[in-house]
Structures are given as structure tokens and as C-alpha cells.
Amino acid sequence: QVQLVESGGGLVQAGDSLRLSCAASGRTLSSYAMGWFRQAPGKEREFVTAVNVNGGHTSYADSVKGRFTISRDNAKNAVYLQMNSLKPEDTAVYYCAAAIWYSYVATKFDFWGQGTQVSVSS
């Protein structure tokens, strides 16, 4: 119904920045709230950030607040995650997801991308 593809991950040093992109196909993203989640090896998938349908409301996990910024461009059918001041503990596979209703709970999201790896060295 909605296909999501993440890109922009890579290997960086602590303090560097990355910008992740999430491109959608199949349906327009304008009807969905969007979120970013991440999963490190051996850990559960955790909430990173989310944005509502029109981009007017966002939420962030405490661990990334002030460093990460979510944005969306419905005209381009895309969502972005700007990551600044990266830390080794940010190392994880990052997933974008779409939800009919705004949420920060992974089980509430209906569609998921396959993830992009972000690795931060110290």
C-alpha cells in the first residue's frame, strides 16, 4: 500500500552529521503521520522522532532532542531526519515508518522501510 525506502546512512565520526531520507511510493504520504525509529544490535526498536500529517507538530526521544530534526515535504512525498552531533550510541539501523494516526509507539505504525545503517565511531 505504501512502500518506504530509506537512504543516507553511513560510517561517520563522533560529532559529524548525517541526513537520512525516506522516499515513498504507492500512495501519497500526505495522509500519514511519519516517524523514525532505530534498532541497535541486541536491542529493541526504539522511538526516535515523529511528525504529524502537515508537519506542524513533532516529538523527539530525550536521547536525540536538540541534535536530531525531523521534517517532511509532502510535495516530494519524502521525510527527512537531520542528525547532528552524532554519538557512538546513535549507531543503529534507522527505519522510517508511516501511521494513520500520530504516535510515537512502534506498534501503531502501519508501514515500514527496510532501514539504513548509521555507524558512529569514537
Secondary structure as UniProt FT lines:
FT   STRAND          3..7
FT   STRAND          10..13
FT   TURN            14..15
FT   STRAND          18..25
FT   HELIX           29..31
FT   STRAND          33..39
FT   TURN            41..42
FT   STRAND          46..51
FT   TURN            53..54
FT   STRAND          58..60
FT   TURN            62..67
FT   STRAND          68..73
FT   TURN            74..77
FT   STRAND          78..83
FT   HELIX           88..90
FT   STRAND          92..99
FT   HELIX           106..108
FT   STRAND          111..112
FT   STRAND          116..121
//
